[in-house]
Amino acid sequence: MAECHPVGYQWVMEARARGAKVFHIDPRFSRTSATVDRYLAIRAGTDIVLLGALINYVLSNGLDFREYVLAYTNAATLVNRDFRDTEDLDGLFSGFDEETGRYDPSTWAYEGDVPGEEEPVEGGERHAEAAGSDSYGARGAGASATPPSDPTLTDPRCVYQILKRHYSRYTPEMVEELCGIPPELFLELAEAVTANSGRERTTAWVYSVGWTQHSVGVQYIRAAAILQLLLGNMGRPGGGIMALRGHASIQGSTDIPTLFNLLPGYIAMPHAHRHDSLDHYLEQEGADTGWWGNRRAYVVSLLKAWWGDAATEANDYCFDYLPRLTGDHGHYATVMGQIDGTVKGYFVVGENPAVGSANGKAQRLGLANLDWLVVRDLMLVETATFWKDAPEIETGELRTEEIGTEVFFLPAASHVEKEGTFTNTQRLLQWREKALDPPGDCRSDLWFYYHLGKRIRQRLGDDDIDRPARELTWDYPEIGAQRDPDAAAVLREINGTAADGRLLASLRELKPDGSTSCGCWIYCGVYADGVNMAARRTPHTEQGPVALEWGWAWPANRRILYNRASADPQGRPWSERKKYVYWDGAKWTGPDVPDFEEDKAPDYRPPEGAKAEHALAGTDPFIMQSDGRGWLYVPSGLSDGPLPTHYEPHESPVRNALYGQQANPARRTVDRPENPYNPALSPRFPYVYTTSRLTEHHTTGAMSRPLPYLAELQPEAFCEVSREMAEELGLENGAWATIVTARTAIELRVLVTGRVRPLRLNGRTVHQVVMPYHWGYSSGGVITGDIVNDLLPIVLDPNVYIQESKAGTCDVLPGRRPRGSALLDLIERYRDG
């Protein structure tokens, strides 16, 4: 966090100065490690072992916050009699199909729940291949609101007992064997985490992409959530899990979103051949209980925002105008489509896949097979210049004169040259004013898409196929000589309006009958009463500590989600020290906006047949879940199991000591010649690598490498290795090393340091190599370097299709890599063994 998020890290330092104990768990010793109470070096890709052992420590020692766990989690819920755990099936859950590599999750359901209808089969594949599980967690997977339970927590089929059995083998000894963390350090961490949890104290976990970019990335965060729920750290001040984002509006880019399988506000995209109508879609999109039970209002209001008067009840509010998913339309599937010639054109906006994505060669081969490519950026990034200076030009795999891709580079405005909002890590929308006009032909993204849309609409005919684009609401006030669309008007549309044009004040005003419009239901209220709430900047000295008048947080400006859990079932604060949101006898009150119906008393019990929020009791704080509980166990909605389980990375030098199943059985692989894999446990690739960032550079380096004062601070691409590894391989500090995988080989300067430590795992030494990934072949003339992400394979988490880029295997050779076709010869020798 100090290395990659230094502005936010100041508050960690503030907390430590006030007595908080801070641990840093990471494969590399960084600037964060140097400022904490205890650093724990861990082998990349083994965090579930550590988290699972912490869960086991809590359960086996009776250290869970029992009253919280019984009242607010599904610990007592009974699970289907046919469910079988990894303990029964040596690393697999019940329902796994060896032939397809997919799970049928029906046996994971709560007792008495009827599994959903079988998904249609098209071309031999279930449509779940496209994207089903990856949106369940957001929209509320289907499960009963009142499943059978055992409050004594003794029934062997209750979640609590299943959890105990599942994590019983995750011991301090196993942590040492697989993670490389000695038992005494593990116990110090376990004692600190449990001592700092309960009625009087809370513990927080903070993670970045180091937890997400794995073939079990979703389950990493799930494991942390289980631990936090057991300890009573969710929905309470000082608790929770904070996901650090790569830059200012990564959170916003998933809210609105830029993801292929979601509509704004985490509403699932409809599927071809599965969703015949709006009613049919809504019936299949999760449970009718909890706040997702209002999804008709969210969806219809979105459709009204997009198609206005054209969206009527008679035409399903233009639901048929929405695109339909037909498969995996994610980034890596798109790249393979480029290589195969089925994807002809590509927009790249503020990204640099030629450097930033896994298996850079595959990215560039795809770019070279396009008819056209549009790149919008501040400068000529590698994705725009691949046709003349990509590594494949040097090796002869690509020839500039044979690349037919027509590249259009359209210069973009920087963040100080446009107005609008950022949505940051803590869901906070903050408005920024434009400081100056962009130079020359540079334009904002808002300008580009708005005017592109206008030009497309001018060229449309009267055919029915063009009606969705022709009937879009696409008229915004234009400002200035460049006719920029008014960003405030766009934010007002996102906020939503009533039929009379009044700006909505709350998502609770959204209606399912077409009388309201709203571009993103979770943002409803950001323009309440005609005031741009995102632009508020009341000084902290003039408001309370929660600072509700600094920006606006979705939803409803609440700063801690699920904060009803900060009070006990009767509505009383768990302690005066942690007093936050509580029941005052008439309403929920406190320094934050209650994440609950303000007038729903703790003793409220839902009537028979109640729907949406009315189906949740006054003691159900997790209002987006169908049963109002925090899920220790997930009965539906994940592709790779209801409980986090340790699997080795796809490429690992270490055998899985917990199960016979080596890697995540449901992981997505791309088995193609363009994406060869290192064999697991291969002696040809004995070392573990992980990628990292540096404070001085930003992501692929496109914005930092051209700046002399940043380039001077970190001038060359390098790899960090331990002194022991350097001695073993003959690596010299400041000299060159060649890093080899089955994809390619790159050269990096060697940094020999004690910050990267050899790990003793099950009697053998495993070395790790740490490589910042900020360098590329185009830099505006200041510094260049080989592309670290060229080493990575494309292997994906099955829930969200993120690449496994934080743990893999490699070989390391002293000296510089071969040039030209000799590089291909080296890689071929490694592939042949």
BELPE-V44898 format. One record per pair of residues at least 6 apart in sequence whose ideal C-beta (glycine too) atoms are under 6 Angstrom apart, sorted by the first residue. I is the first residue (numbers start at 1). GAP is how many residues later the second one is. Records with the same first field share a line. If there is no record, write none. Layout:
# BELPE-V44898
I=GAP  GAP
This chain:
# BELPE-V44898
1=8  31
2=7  29  30  33
3=27  28  29  692
4=689
5=239
6=689
16=6
21=16  171
22=14  15
23=15  166
24=8  9  12  15
25=15  17
27=17  663  741
28=664  728  742
29=726
33=6
40=141  145
41=716
42=137
43=136  137  716
44=644  646  762  763
45=604  762
46=132  133
47=173
48=175  596  598
49=126  129  130  597
50=125  129
51=172
52=115  118
53=117  122
54=136  173
55=112  171  172
56=111  114
57=133
58=6  172
59=105
63=131
64=166
65=133  166  167
68=164
69=6
71=498  548
72=493  549  558
73=156  556  557  559
74=85  555  557  558
75=84  85  557
76=73  74  75  77  82
77=33  70  72  82
78=33  70  79  80
79=78
80=27  29  31
82=25
83=11  24  25
84=10
85=81
86=559
87=78
90=569  570
91=568  569  570
92=569
93=548
94=13
95=8  9  10  12
96=7
103=563
105=531
106=9
108=527  534
109=6  526
110=33  34  37  525
111=37
112=36
113=31
119=7  8  9
120=7  153  154
122=151
127=144  147
130=141  195  197
131=130  194
133=504  505  506  666
134=665  666
135=126  127  133
136=501
137=500
138=128
139=129  146  147  153
140=146  147  150  152  484  486
141=495  496
142=144  145  494
143=483  492
145=144  470  481  482
150=8
153=7
159=473  474
163=469
166=477
172=11  14
175=6  11
176=6  7
177=480  585
178=479
180=579  581
193=10
196=7
197=6  34  36
199=375  376
200=375  377
202=31  34  36  37
203=30
204=35  36
205=19  36
206=36
208=36
210=596
211=9
212=590
213=589  592  593
214=590  592
215=435  449  452  580  582  589
216=431  448
217=580  585
218=579  581
219=425
222=422
223=421
224=17
226=406
228=6
229=401  403
233=6
234=331  396
235=327  328  330  331  386
236=330  342
237=343
244=181
245=6  180
248=174
249=173  174
251=172  173
252=171
255=168
256=8
260=69  70
261=8
263=6
264=256
265=255  256  257
268=17
269=56
270=11  52  54
271=54
272=52  54
275=6
277=39
278=38  41
282=14
286=6
287=339
288=323
289=326  337
290=333  334  335  336
291=322  332  333
293=318  319
294=318
296=216
297=213  214  215
298=223
300=17  212  214
301=209  215  216  217
303=8  14  15
304=7  210  213
305=188  212  213  214
307=11  164
308=165
310=161
311=6  7
313=201
321=147
330=471
332=462
334=9
335=27  28  31
337=6
338=28  31  32
339=26  27  30
344=27
345=26  27
346=24  27
347=27
348=27  35
349=27
352=29  30  31  348  350
353=10  30
354=6  9  10  28  29  32
355=27  345  421  432
356=344
357=6
358=431  434  436  445  447
359=316  384  433  435
360=427  429  430
362=312  313
364=22  26  28
367=19
368=30  35
370=35
372=34
373=32  34
374=34
375=8  9  34
376=34  36
377=35
378=34  36
379=401
381=321
382=394  395  396
384=25
385=393
387=13  16
388=12
389=388
392=6
394=426
395=425  428  429
396=425
411=30  31
413=25  29  30  31
416=19
417=21
418=16  26
419=14  15  68
420=67
421=8  10  113
422=8
423=6
427=126  127
428=123  125
429=97  105  122  123
430=104  121
431=101  103  104
446=39
447=37
450=35
453=21
460=6  10
476=9  10  13
477=9  12
479=7
492=35
493=26
494=25  26  29
495=8  29  31  32
496=8  21  22  28
497=6  20
498=18
499=16
503=24  27
504=20
505=20  23
506=19
507=14  17  48
510=6  8
518=6
522=32  33
523=31
525=31
526=7  8  26
533=19
534=17  18
536=13
538=11
540=7
543=6
544=47
546=13  45  46
548=9
553=6
556=37
557=36
558=34  35  37
559=33
560=32
561=34
562=33  59  60
563=18  29  32
564=31  32  57
565=56
566=14  15
567=6  15
568=6
569=50
570=32
571=11  12  31
573=6  9
580=10
581=7  9  11  13
582=8
583=19
587=11  12
588=6  8  10
600=18
601=17
602=16
603=15
604=14
605=12
606=8  9
616=12
620=8
622=6  7  8
633=9
634=8
638=161
639=27  159  160
640=24  26  158
646=12
647=16  17
648=8  14  15
649=155  158
650=13  145  154
651=27  157  158
652=28
653=33  156
654=107
656=6
666=132
667=128  131
668=128  130
669=126
670=124
675=119
676=66
677=116
678=7  63  64  131
684=146
685=124  125  126
687=80  82  123  125
688=80
689=80  119  121
690=80  116
691=80  82  97  114
692=78  80
694=20  78
696=14  17  18
697=7  17  77
698=6
701=73  74
704=6
705=6  74  77  78
706=73  74  76
711=71  72
715=68
716=33
717=31  58  68
718=30  31  33
719=18  29  50  52
720=31  33  36  50
721=48
722=34  35  36
723=29
724=34
725=42
726=26
729=83
730=84
731=6  19  83
733=17  19
735=15
736=11  79  80
737=11  13  75
738=7  9  75  79
739=7  71  73
740=71  90
741=50  69
742=89
744=46
745=72  81
746=40
747=39  69  70
756=12  14
758=7  9
759=7
771=17
773=15  16
775=10
776=11
777=7
792=13
795=9
796=7
818=8
